[in-house]
Amino acid sequence: NSPICMTTTFEKLVTNIGGIDFPTDLISKRNQLKGITVKLTDVHPEKADPRATRMFDPGFEIGDWKGYPVGLSATEYNSGQYNKKYFAEMGYIIKDGAAYITRPYDLFLYEEVCFLKAEAMQRNFAPGDAKTEYEKGIRASFETWDVAGYADKYLTSTEKNLAGTSANFEDLSGAGNTALEKIITQKYIAAFPDVAMESWSDKRRLNLPRFDVLIHR
């Protein structure tokens, strides 16, 4: 089966944000039953959102953890350089080395409710504290991905992803780092992969979060 790869868009949103060191013990779940040992290479960010490294494994052929670029020409897509086996792949849908076809799918998450409330409060559509709901959403998402122990450090970090967005709600320094950009960025990460279709609505109505643009050639 062809792997489902991490995109450069996702990679840029989860790189550095939260200030959590990248785990160097990642393995490719696709290789577990194949007797293949492919170790993580040094091609990965120094820091990454801890949920992202739960979602995506190192590329099962080489061991790089990097995003697959969008907007390539047909020639580029067919070249060896862009073979999908060289890019980080979604290990979440792999179990015991095979496709996890029977896994449960999420349709609506509590964390999404929190981020919807945070947006409504931040935009003065509803009373309440946007920061409280924002942080509740992140903590719930960290629980979902079994990385709750990192939440406190993550929420206080002012380290920014490659779009300029930090996790600390009160850190508004620099471009790409408004409260609304934080909320929608976190909503996108938390909804991934099953509820990621919500991101299309957010992108159309708010032009958020920051995406790499597909260029047809």
Biotite code that builds the C-alpha atoms (Angstrom):
import biotite.structure as struc

atoms = struc.array([
    struc.Atom([0.000, 0.000, 0.000], chain_id="A", res_id=1, res_name="ASN", atom_name="CA", element="C"),
    struc.Atom([1.180, 3.510, -0.767], chain_id="A", res_id=2, res_name="SER", atom_name="CA", element="C"),
    struc.Atom([1.902, 5.491, 2.401], chain_id="A", res_id=3, res_name="PRO", atom_name="CA", element="C"),
    struc.Atom([-0.059, 8.574, 3.387], chain_id="A", res_id=4, res_name="ILE", atom_name="CA", element="C"),
    struc.Atom([2.684, 11.130, 3.816], chain_id="A", res_id=5, res_name="CYS", atom_name="CA", element="C"),
    struc.Atom([3.024, 14.215, 5.953], chain_id="A", res_id=6, res_name="MET", atom_name="CA", element="C"),
    struc.Atom([2.812, 17.359, 3.826], chain_id="A", res_id=7, res_name="THR", atom_name="CA", element="C"),
    struc.Atom([5.144, 20.314, 4.013], chain_id="A", res_id=8, res_name="THR", atom_name="CA", element="C"),
    struc.Atom([2.154, 22.342, 5.263], chain_id="A", res_id=9, res_name="THR", atom_name="CA", element="C"),
    struc.Atom([1.720, 20.092, 8.284], chain_id="A", res_id=10, res_name="PHE", atom_name="CA", element="C"),
    struc.Atom([5.474, 19.878, 8.872], chain_id="A", res_id=11, res_name="GLU", atom_name="CA", element="C"),
    struc.Atom([5.784, 23.664, 9.012], chain_id="A", res_id=12, res_name="LYS", atom_name="CA", element="C"),
    struc.Atom([2.872, 24.019, 11.441], chain_id="A", res_id=13, res_name="LEU", atom_name="CA", element="C"),
    struc.Atom([4.275, 21.480, 13.923], chain_id="A", res_id=14, res_name="VAL", atom_name="CA", element="C"),
    struc.Atom([7.999, 22.280, 13.671], chain_id="A", res_id=15, res_name="THR", atom_name="CA", element="C"),
    struc.Atom([9.376, 24.027, 16.811], chain_id="A", res_id=16, res_name="ASN", atom_name="CA", element="C"),
    struc.Atom([5.988, 25.005, 18.237], chain_id="A", res_id=17, res_name="ILE", atom_name="CA", element="C"),
    struc.Atom([5.831, 24.196, 21.933], chain_id="A", res_id=18, res_name="GLY", atom_name="CA", element="C"),
    struc.Atom([9.584, 23.781, 22.352], chain_id="A", res_id=19, res_name="GLY", atom_name="CA", element="C"),
    struc.Atom([9.457, 19.981, 22.834], chain_id="A", res_id=20, res_name="ILE", atom_name="CA", element="C"),
    struc.Atom([12.563, 18.057, 21.761], chain_id="A", res_id=21, res_name="ASP", atom_name="CA", element="C"),
    struc.Atom([12.062, 15.712, 18.827], chain_id="A", res_id=22, res_name="PHE", atom_name="CA", element="C"),
    struc.Atom([12.026, 12.060, 20.021], chain_id="A", res_id=23, res_name="PRO", atom_name="CA", element="C"),
    struc.Atom([14.963, 10.201, 18.528], chain_id="A", res_id=24, res_name="THR", atom_name="CA", element="C"),
    struc.Atom([13.518, 6.726, 19.144], chain_id="A", res_id=25, res_name="ASP", atom_name="CA", element="C"),
    struc.Atom([10.814, 6.832, 16.458], chain_id="A", res_id=26, res_name="LEU", atom_name="CA", element="C"),
    struc.Atom([10.367, 3.715, 14.356], chain_id="A", res_id=27, res_name="ILE", atom_name="CA", element="C"),
    struc.Atom([8.475, 2.885, 11.191], chain_id="A", res_id=28, res_name="SER", atom_name="CA", element="C"),
    struc.Atom([5.442, 0.800, 12.137], chain_id="A", res_id=29, res_name="LYS", atom_name="CA", element="C"),
    struc.Atom([5.193, -0.427, 8.545], chain_id="A", res_id=30, res_name="ARG", atom_name="CA", element="C"),
    struc.Atom([8.473, -2.322, 9.033], chain_id="A", res_id=31, res_name="ASN", atom_name="CA", element="C"),
    struc.Atom([7.568, -4.090, 12.289], chain_id="A", res_id=32, res_name="GLN", atom_name="CA", element="C"),
    struc.Atom([6.512, -7.362, 10.652], chain_id="A", res_id=33, res_name="LEU", atom_name="CA", element="C"),
    struc.Atom([8.929, -7.196, 7.734], chain_id="A", res_id=34, res_name="LYS", atom_name="CA", element="C"),
    struc.Atom([12.182, -7.673, 9.590], chain_id="A", res_id=35, res_name="GLY", atom_name="CA", element="C"),
    struc.Atom([13.466, -4.368, 8.234], chain_id="A", res_id=36, res_name="ILE", atom_name="CA", element="C"),
    struc.Atom([15.461, -2.060, 10.452], chain_id="A", res_id=37, res_name="THR", atom_name="CA", element="C"),
    struc.Atom([15.297, 1.537, 9.301], chain_id="A", res_id=38, res_name="VAL", atom_name="CA", element="C"),
    struc.Atom([16.504, 3.967, 11.931], chain_id="A", res_id=39, res_name="LYS", atom_name="CA", element="C"),
    struc.Atom([15.510, 7.596, 12.164], chain_id="A", res_id=40, res_name="LEU", atom_name="CA", element="C"),
    struc.Atom([18.053, 9.737, 10.332], chain_id="A", res_id=41, res_name="THR", atom_name="CA", element="C"),
    struc.Atom([19.169, 13.222, 11.308], chain_id="A", res_id=42, res_name="ASP", atom_name="CA", element="C"),
    struc.Atom([16.679, 14.668, 8.770], chain_id="A", res_id=43, res_name="VAL", atom_name="CA", element="C"),
    struc.Atom([14.056, 15.981, 11.184], chain_id="A", res_id=44, res_name="HIS", atom_name="CA", element="C"),
    struc.Atom([13.460, 19.191, 13.150], chain_id="A", res_id=45, res_name="PRO", atom_name="CA", element="C"),
    struc.Atom([15.175, 19.605, 16.500], chain_id="A", res_id=46, res_name="GLU", atom_name="CA", element="C"),
    struc.Atom([11.796, 20.309, 18.106], chain_id="A", res_id=47, res_name="LYS", atom_name="CA", element="C"),
    struc.Atom([8.257, 19.383, 17.143], chain_id="A", res_id=48, res_name="ALA", atom_name="CA", element="C"),
    struc.Atom([4.719, 19.225, 18.448], chain_id="A", res_id=49, res_name="ASP", atom_name="CA", element="C"),
    struc.Atom([4.645, 15.878, 20.317], chain_id="A", res_id=50, res_name="PRO", atom_name="CA", element="C"),
    struc.Atom([1.340, 14.928, 18.714], chain_id="A", res_id=51, res_name="ARG", atom_name="CA", element="C"),
    struc.Atom([2.930, 15.086, 15.261], chain_id="A", res_id=52, res_name="ALA", atom_name="CA", element="C"),
    struc.Atom([5.508, 12.447, 16.095], chain_id="A", res_id=53, res_name="THR", atom_name="CA", element="C"),
    struc.Atom([2.698, 10.206, 17.327], chain_id="A", res_id=54, res_name="ARG", atom_name="CA", element="C"),
    struc.Atom([0.867, 10.648, 14.055], chain_id="A", res_id=55, res_name="MET", atom_name="CA", element="C"),
    struc.Atom([3.789, 10.304, 11.662], chain_id="A", res_id=56, res_name="PHE", atom_name="CA", element="C"),
    struc.Atom([6.614, 7.760, 11.520], chain_id="A", res_id=57, res_name="ASP", atom_name="CA", element="C"),
    struc.Atom([9.987, 8.190, 9.807], chain_id="A", res_id=58, res_name="PRO", atom_name="CA", element="C"),
    struc.Atom([9.904, 7.353, 6.101], chain_id="A", res_id=59, res_name="GLY", atom_name="CA", element="C"),
    struc.Atom([9.939, 3.569, 5.958], chain_id="A", res_id=60, res_name="PHE", atom_name="CA", element="C"),
    struc.Atom([12.616, 3.349, 3.254], chain_id="A", res_id=61, res_name="GLU", atom_name="CA", element="C"),
    struc.Atom([15.264, 5.821, 4.450], chain_id="A", res_id=62, res_name="ILE", atom_name="CA", element="C"),
    struc.Atom([14.165, 7.048, 7.865], chain_id="A", res_id=63, res_name="GLY", atom_name="CA", element="C"),
    struc.Atom([13.799, 10.771, 7.195], chain_id="A", res_id=64, res_name="ASP", atom_name="CA", element="C"),
    struc.Atom([11.036, 12.683, 8.988], chain_id="A", res_id=65, res_name="TRP", atom_name="CA", element="C"),
    struc.Atom([10.057, 15.406, 6.558], chain_id="A", res_id=66, res_name="LYS", atom_name="CA", element="C"),
    struc.Atom([7.028, 16.653, 4.649], chain_id="A", res_id=67, res_name="GLY", atom_name="CA", element="C"),
    struc.Atom([6.015, 15.830, 1.101], chain_id="A", res_id=68, res_name="TYR", atom_name="CA", element="C"),
    struc.Atom([5.876, 18.972, -1.075], chain_id="A", res_id=69, res_name="PRO", atom_name="CA", element="C"),
    struc.Atom([2.723, 19.999, -2.902], chain_id="A", res_id=70, res_name="VAL", atom_name="CA", element="C"),
    struc.Atom([2.460, 21.529, -6.361], chain_id="A", res_id=71, res_name="GLY", atom_name="CA", element="C"),
    struc.Atom([4.981, 19.278, -8.074], chain_id="A", res_id=72, res_name="LEU", atom_name="CA", element="C"),
    struc.Atom([4.898, 18.670, -11.791], chain_id="A", res_id=73, res_name="SER", atom_name="CA", element="C"),
    struc.Atom([4.051, 15.199, -13.105], chain_id="A", res_id=74, res_name="ALA", atom_name="CA", element="C"),
    struc.Atom([7.707, 14.665, -13.906], chain_id="A", res_id=75, res_name="THR", atom_name="CA", element="C"),
    struc.Atom([8.730, 15.564, -10.370], chain_id="A", res_id=76, res_name="GLU", atom_name="CA", element="C"),
    struc.Atom([6.060, 13.311, -8.848], chain_id="A", res_id=77, res_name="TYR", atom_name="CA", element="C"),
    struc.Atom([7.412, 10.394, -10.851], chain_id="A", res_id=78, res_name="ASN", atom_name="CA", element="C"),
    struc.Atom([11.054, 11.044, -10.031], chain_id="A", res_id=79, res_name="SER", atom_name="CA", element="C"),
    struc.Atom([12.945, 8.997, -7.468], chain_id="A", res_id=80, res_name="GLY", atom_name="CA", element="C"),
    struc.Atom([13.561, 12.067, -5.336], chain_id="A", res_id=81, res_name="GLN", atom_name="CA", element="C"),
    struc.Atom([9.864, 12.406, -4.509], chain_id="A", res_id=82, res_name="TYR", atom_name="CA", element="C"),
    struc.Atom([8.966, 8.758, -4.018], chain_id="A", res_id=83, res_name="ASN", atom_name="CA", element="C"),
    struc.Atom([6.556, 8.698, -1.079], chain_id="A", res_id=84, res_name="LYS", atom_name="CA", element="C"),
    struc.Atom([8.522, 6.026, 0.761], chain_id="A", res_id=85, res_name="LYS", atom_name="CA", element="C"),
    struc.Atom([11.177, 8.654, 1.516], chain_id="A", res_id=86, res_name="TYR", atom_name="CA", element="C"),
    struc.Atom([8.843, 10.930, 3.520], chain_id="A", res_id=87, res_name="PHE", atom_name="CA", element="C"),
    struc.Atom([7.314, 10.739, 6.988], chain_id="A", res_id=88, res_name="ALA", atom_name="CA", element="C"),
    struc.Atom([4.226, 8.545, 6.804], chain_id="A", res_id=89, res_name="GLU", atom_name="CA", element="C"),
    struc.Atom([1.116, 8.284, 8.897], chain_id="A", res_id=90, res_name="MET", atom_name="CA", element="C"),
    struc.Atom([1.929, 5.549, 11.382], chain_id="A", res_id=91, res_name="GLY", atom_name="CA", element="C"),
    struc.Atom([-1.420, 6.097, 13.073], chain_id="A", res_id=92, res_name="TYR", atom_name="CA", element="C"),
    struc.Atom([-3.085, 4.021, 10.364], chain_id="A", res_id=93, res_name="ILE", atom_name="CA", element="C"),
    struc.Atom([-0.498, 1.229, 10.619], chain_id="A", res_id=94, res_name="ILE", atom_name="CA", element="C"),
    struc.Atom([-0.814, -1.496, 13.252], chain_id="A", res_id=95, res_name="LYS", atom_name="CA", element="C"),
    struc.Atom([1.614, -4.400, 13.622], chain_id="A", res_id=96, res_name="ASP", atom_name="CA", element="C"),
    struc.Atom([3.169, -3.549, 10.271], chain_id="A", res_id=97, res_name="GLY", atom_name="CA", element="C"),
    struc.Atom([-0.065, -3.572, 8.251], chain_id="A", res_id=98, res_name="ALA", atom_name="CA", element="C"),
    struc.Atom([-2.840, -1.149, 7.355], chain_id="A", res_id=99, res_name="ALA", atom_name="CA", element="C"),
    struc.Atom([-5.120, -0.636, 10.372], chain_id="A", res_id=100, res_name="TYR", atom_name="CA", element="C"),
    struc.Atom([-8.353, -0.812, 8.390], chain_id="A", res_id=101, res_name="ILE", atom_name="CA", element="C"),
    struc.Atom([-10.655, -1.528, 11.337], chain_id="A", res_id=102, res_name="THR", atom_name="CA", element="C"),
    struc.Atom([-9.479, 1.329, 13.526], chain_id="A", res_id=103, res_name="ARG", atom_name="CA", element="C"),
    struc.Atom([-12.184, 3.579, 15.043], chain_id="A", res_id=104, res_name="PRO", atom_name="CA", element="C"),
    struc.Atom([-12.694, 6.887, 13.260], chain_id="A", res_id=105, res_name="TYR", atom_name="CA", element="C"),
    struc.Atom([-13.341, 10.216, 14.982], chain_id="A", res_id=106, res_name="ASP", atom_name="CA", element="C"),
    struc.Atom([-16.247, 12.322, 13.758], chain_id="A", res_id=107, res_name="LEU", atom_name="CA", element="C"),
    struc.Atom([-16.385, 15.130, 16.312], chain_id="A", res_id=108, res_name="PHE", atom_name="CA", element="C"),
    struc.Atom([-13.945, 15.708, 19.150], chain_id="A", res_id=109, res_name="LEU", atom_name="CA", element="C"),
    struc.Atom([-14.291, 17.478, 22.479], chain_id="A", res_id=110, res_name="TYR", atom_name="CA", element="C"),
    struc.Atom([-11.183, 19.497, 21.643], chain_id="A", res_id=111, res_name="GLU", atom_name="CA", element="C"),
    struc.Atom([-12.929, 20.855, 18.542], chain_id="A", res_id=112, res_name="GLU", atom_name="CA", element="C"),
    struc.Atom([-15.753, 22.096, 20.751], chain_id="A", res_id=113, res_name="VAL", atom_name="CA", element="C"),
    struc.Atom([-13.177, 23.930, 22.875], chain_id="A", res_id=114, res_name="CYS", atom_name="CA", element="C"),
    struc.Atom([-11.590, 25.614, 19.865], chain_id="A", res_id=115, res_name="PHE", atom_name="CA", element="C"),
    struc.Atom([-14.962, 26.590, 18.411], chain_id="A", res_id=116, res_name="LEU", atom_name="CA", element="C"),
    struc.Atom([-15.842, 28.216, 21.733], chain_id="A", res_id=117, res_name="LYS", atom_name="CA", element="C"),
    struc.Atom([-12.430, 29.897, 21.900], chain_id="A", res_id=118, res_name="ALA", atom_name="CA", element="C"),
    struc.Atom([-12.933, 31.406, 18.443], chain_id="A", res_id=119, res_name="GLU", atom_name="CA", element="C"),
    struc.Atom([-16.427, 32.623, 19.288], chain_id="A", res_id=120, res_name="ALA", atom_name="CA", element="C"),
    struc.Atom([-15.173, 34.234, 22.497], chain_id="A", res_id=121, res_name="MET", atom_name="CA", element="C"),
    struc.Atom([-12.115, 35.768, 20.867], chain_id="A", res_id=122, res_name="GLN", atom_name="CA", element="C"),
    struc.Atom([-14.278, 37.332, 18.144], chain_id="A", res_id=123, res_name="ARG", atom_name="CA", element="C"),
    struc.Atom([-16.824, 38.575, 20.705], chain_id="A", res_id=124, res_name="ASN", atom_name="CA", element="C"),
    struc.Atom([-19.585, 36.355, 19.386], chain_id="A", res_id=125, res_name="PHE", atom_name="CA", element="C"),
    struc.Atom([-20.056, 34.769, 22.804], chain_id="A", res_id=126, res_name="ALA", atom_name="CA", element="C"),
    struc.Atom([-19.145, 35.623, 26.408], chain_id="A", res_id=127, res_name="PRO", atom_name="CA", element="C"),
    struc.Atom([-16.279, 33.822, 28.103], chain_id="A", res_id=128, res_name="GLY", atom_name="CA", element="C"),
    struc.Atom([-12.510, 33.562, 28.180], chain_id="A", res_id=129, res_name="ASP", atom_name="CA", element="C"),
    struc.Atom([-10.934, 32.458, 24.885], chain_id="A", res_id=130, res_name="ALA", atom_name="CA", element="C"),
    struc.Atom([-7.629, 31.540, 26.518], chain_id="A", res_id=131, res_name="LYS", atom_name="CA", element="C"),
    struc.Atom([-9.323, 29.113, 28.908], chain_id="A", res_id=132, res_name="THR", atom_name="CA", element="C"),
    struc.Atom([-11.106, 27.266, 26.099], chain_id="A", res_id=133, res_name="GLU", atom_name="CA", element="C"),
    struc.Atom([-7.989, 27.333, 23.916], chain_id="A", res_id=134, res_name="TYR", atom_name="CA", element="C"),
    struc.Atom([-5.880, 25.720, 26.619], chain_id="A", res_id=135, res_name="GLU", atom_name="CA", element="C"),
    struc.Atom([-8.610, 23.188, 27.421], chain_id="A", res_id=136, res_name="LYS", atom_name="CA", element="C"),
    struc.Atom([-8.631, 22.204, 23.759], chain_id="A", res_id=137, res_name="GLY", atom_name="CA", element="C"),
    struc.Atom([-4.880, 21.671, 23.651], chain_id="A", res_id=138, res_name="ILE", atom_name="CA", element="C"),
    struc.Atom([-4.882, 19.661, 26.875], chain_id="A", res_id=139, res_name="ARG", atom_name="CA", element="C"),
    struc.Atom([-7.706, 17.470, 25.579], chain_id="A", res_id=140, res_name="ALA", atom_name="CA", element="C"),
    struc.Atom([-5.831, 16.898, 22.321], chain_id="A", res_id=141, res_name="SER", atom_name="CA", element="C"),
    struc.Atom([-2.666, 15.978, 24.198], chain_id="A", res_id=142, res_name="PHE", atom_name="CA", element="C"),
    struc.Atom([-4.719, 13.466, 26.186], chain_id="A", res_id=143, res_name="GLU", atom_name="CA", element="C"),
    struc.Atom([-6.094, 12.016, 22.949], chain_id="A", res_id=144, res_name="THR", atom_name="CA", element="C"),
    struc.Atom([-2.566, 11.429, 21.636], chain_id="A", res_id=145, res_name="TRP", atom_name="CA", element="C"),
    struc.Atom([-1.197, 10.217, 25.004], chain_id="A", res_id=146, res_name="ASP", atom_name="CA", element="C"),
    struc.Atom([1.285, 13.072, 25.414], chain_id="A", res_id=147, res_name="VAL", atom_name="CA", element="C"),
    struc.Atom([-0.421, 14.888, 28.283], chain_id="A", res_id=148, res_name="ALA", atom_name="CA", element="C"),
    struc.Atom([2.837, 15.172, 30.194], chain_id="A", res_id=149, res_name="GLY", atom_name="CA", element="C"),
    struc.Atom([4.106, 17.755, 27.720], chain_id="A", res_id=150, res_name="TYR", atom_name="CA", element="C"),
    struc.Atom([1.091, 20.076, 27.911], chain_id="A", res_id=151, res_name="ALA", atom_name="CA", element="C"),
    struc.Atom([2.339, 22.474, 30.596], chain_id="A", res_id=152, res_name="ASP", atom_name="CA", element="C"),
    struc.Atom([5.647, 23.145, 28.849], chain_id="A", res_id=153, res_name="LYS", atom_name="CA", element="C"),
    struc.Atom([3.918, 23.411, 25.491], chain_id="A", res_id=154, res_name="TYR", atom_name="CA", element="C"),
    struc.Atom([1.383, 25.981, 26.657], chain_id="A", res_id=155, res_name="LEU", atom_name="CA", element="C"),
    struc.Atom([4.010, 28.273, 28.168], chain_id="A", res_id=156, res_name="THR", atom_name="CA", element="C"),
    struc.Atom([6.434, 28.071, 25.248], chain_id="A", res_id=157, res_name="SER", atom_name="CA", element="C"),
    struc.Atom([6.928, 31.081, 22.995], chain_id="A", res_id=158, res_name="THR", atom_name="CA", element="C"),
    struc.Atom([8.883, 29.112, 20.379], chain_id="A", res_id=159, res_name="GLU", atom_name="CA", element="C"),
    struc.Atom([7.239, 29.593, 17.007], chain_id="A", res_id=160, res_name="LYS", atom_name="CA", element="C"),
    struc.Atom([6.501, 27.221, 14.169], chain_id="A", res_id=161, res_name="ASN", atom_name="CA", element="C"),
    struc.Atom([7.572, 28.017, 10.624], chain_id="A", res_id=162, res_name="LEU", atom_name="CA", element="C"),
    struc.Atom([4.422, 30.105, 10.141], chain_id="A", res_id=163, res_name="ALA", atom_name="CA", element="C"),
    struc.Atom([5.415, 32.319, 13.088], chain_id="A", res_id=164, res_name="GLY", atom_name="CA", element="C"),
    struc.Atom([2.802, 30.914, 15.497], chain_id="A", res_id=165, res_name="THR", atom_name="CA", element="C"),
    struc.Atom([3.568, 29.969, 19.101], chain_id="A", res_id=166, res_name="SER", atom_name="CA", element="C"),
    struc.Atom([1.450, 27.917, 21.498], chain_id="A", res_id=167, res_name="ALA", atom_name="CA", element="C"),
    struc.Atom([1.493, 30.483, 24.322], chain_id="A", res_id=168, res_name="ASN", atom_name="CA", element="C"),
    struc.Atom([-1.829, 32.297, 24.032], chain_id="A", res_id=169, res_name="PHE", atom_name="CA", element="C"),
    struc.Atom([-0.485, 35.531, 25.521], chain_id="A", res_id=170, res_name="GLU", atom_name="CA", element="C"),
    struc.Atom([2.561, 35.696, 23.247], chain_id="A", res_id=171, res_name="ASP", atom_name="CA", element="C"),
    struc.Atom([1.441, 37.919, 20.375], chain_id="A", res_id=172, res_name="LEU", atom_name="CA", element="C"),
    struc.Atom([4.858, 38.919, 19.084], chain_id="A", res_id=173, res_name="SER", atom_name="CA", element="C"),
    struc.Atom([5.605, 38.811, 15.357], chain_id="A", res_id=174, res_name="GLY", atom_name="CA", element="C"),
    struc.Atom([3.586, 38.125, 12.228], chain_id="A", res_id=175, res_name="ALA", atom_name="CA", element="C"),
    struc.Atom([1.422, 34.997, 12.087], chain_id="A", res_id=176, res_name="GLY", atom_name="CA", element="C"),
    struc.Atom([0.917, 34.959, 15.832], chain_id="A", res_id=177, res_name="ASN", atom_name="CA", element="C"),
    struc.Atom([-2.471, 36.490, 16.604], chain_id="A", res_id=178, res_name="THR", atom_name="CA", element="C"),
    struc.Atom([-4.872, 34.818, 18.995], chain_id="A", res_id=179, res_name="ALA", atom_name="CA", element="C"),
    struc.Atom([-7.098, 33.717, 16.115], chain_id="A", res_id=180, res_name="LEU", atom_name="CA", element="C"),
    struc.Atom([-4.138, 32.244, 14.226], chain_id="A", res_id=181, res_name="GLU", atom_name="CA", element="C"),
    struc.Atom([-3.224, 30.258, 17.338], chain_id="A", res_id=182, res_name="LYS", atom_name="CA", element="C"),
    struc.Atom([-6.765, 28.949, 17.805], chain_id="A", res_id=183, res_name="ILE", atom_name="CA", element="C"),
    struc.Atom([-7.236, 27.813, 14.201], chain_id="A", res_id=184, res_name="ILE", atom_name="CA", element="C"),
    struc.Atom([-3.735, 26.331, 13.988], chain_id="A", res_id=185, res_name="THR", atom_name="CA", element="C"),
    struc.Atom([-4.386, 24.270, 17.096], chain_id="A", res_id=186, res_name="GLN", atom_name="CA", element="C"),
    struc.Atom([-7.828, 23.282, 15.839], chain_id="A", res_id=187, res_name="LYS", atom_name="CA", element="C"),
    struc.Atom([-6.252, 21.967, 12.637], chain_id="A", res_id=188, res_name="TYR", atom_name="CA", element="C"),
    struc.Atom([-3.564, 19.952, 14.440], chain_id="A", res_id=189, res_name="ILE", atom_name="CA", element="C"),
    struc.Atom([-6.044, 18.561, 16.970], chain_id="A", res_id=190, res_name="ALA", atom_name="CA", element="C"),
    struc.Atom([-8.534, 17.520, 14.284], chain_id="A", res_id=191, res_name="ALA", atom_name="CA", element="C"),
    struc.Atom([-5.935, 15.638, 12.264], chain_id="A", res_id=192, res_name="PHE", atom_name="CA", element="C"),
    struc.Atom([-6.407, 13.219, 10.593], chain_id="A", res_id=193, res_name="PRO", atom_name="CA", element="C"),
    struc.Atom([-10.070, 12.185, 10.728], chain_id="A", res_id=194, res_name="ASP", atom_name="CA", element="C"),
    struc.Atom([-11.715, 15.576, 11.207], chain_id="A", res_id=195, res_name="VAL", atom_name="CA", element="C"),
    struc.Atom([-9.248, 17.475, 9.041], chain_id="A", res_id=196, res_name="ALA", atom_name="CA", element="C"),
    struc.Atom([-12.051, 18.208, 6.559], chain_id="A", res_id=197, res_name="MET", atom_name="CA", element="C"),
    struc.Atom([-13.006, 21.019, 8.940], chain_id="A", res_id=198, res_name="GLU", atom_name="CA", element="C"),
    struc.Atom([-9.815, 22.784, 7.893], chain_id="A", res_id=199, res_name="SER", atom_name="CA", element="C"),
    struc.Atom([-11.276, 23.387, 4.432], chain_id="A", res_id=200, res_name="TRP", atom_name="CA", element="C"),
    struc.Atom([-14.081, 25.408, 5.970], chain_id="A", res_id=201, res_name="SER", atom_name="CA", element="C"),
    struc.Atom([-11.665, 27.346, 8.167], chain_id="A", res_id=202, res_name="ASP", atom_name="CA", element="C"),
    struc.Atom([-9.352, 28.047, 5.250], chain_id="A", res_id=203, res_name="LYS", atom_name="CA", element="C"),
    struc.Atom([-12.215, 29.368, 3.113], chain_id="A", res_id=204, res_name="ARG", atom_name="CA", element="C"),
    struc.Atom([-13.765, 31.587, 5.769], chain_id="A", res_id=205, res_name="ARG", atom_name="CA", element="C"),
    struc.Atom([-10.623, 32.767, 7.606], chain_id="A", res_id=206, res_name="LEU", atom_name="CA", element="C"),
    struc.Atom([-7.706, 31.891, 5.304], chain_id="A", res_id=207, res_name="ASN", atom_name="CA", element="C"),
    struc.Atom([-6.237, 30.024, 8.278], chain_id="A", res_id=208, res_name="LEU", atom_name="CA", element="C"),
    struc.Atom([-4.129, 28.131, 9.138], chain_id="A", res_id=209, res_name="PRO", atom_name="CA", element="C"),
    struc.Atom([-1.075, 28.837, 6.979], chain_id="A", res_id=210, res_name="ARG", atom_name="CA", element="C"),
    struc.Atom([-0.955, 26.388, 4.042], chain_id="A", res_id=211, res_name="PHE", atom_name="CA", element="C"),
    struc.Atom([1.514, 25.758, 1.254], chain_id="A", res_id=212, res_name="ASP", atom_name="CA", element="C"),
    struc.Atom([-0.335, 26.707, -1.915], chain_id="A", res_id=213, res_name="VAL", atom_name="CA", element="C"),
    struc.Atom([-0.850, 24.132, -4.666], chain_id="A", res_id=214, res_name="LEU", atom_name="CA", element="C"),
    struc.Atom([0.463, 25.467, -7.959], chain_id="A", res_id=215, res_name="ILE", atom_name="CA", element="C"),
    struc.Atom([-0.792, 23.695, -11.076], chain_id="A", res_id=216, res_name="HIS", atom_name="CA", element="C"),
    struc.Atom([1.842, 23.375, -13.781], chain_id="A", res_id=217, res_name="ARG", atom_name="CA", element="C"),
])
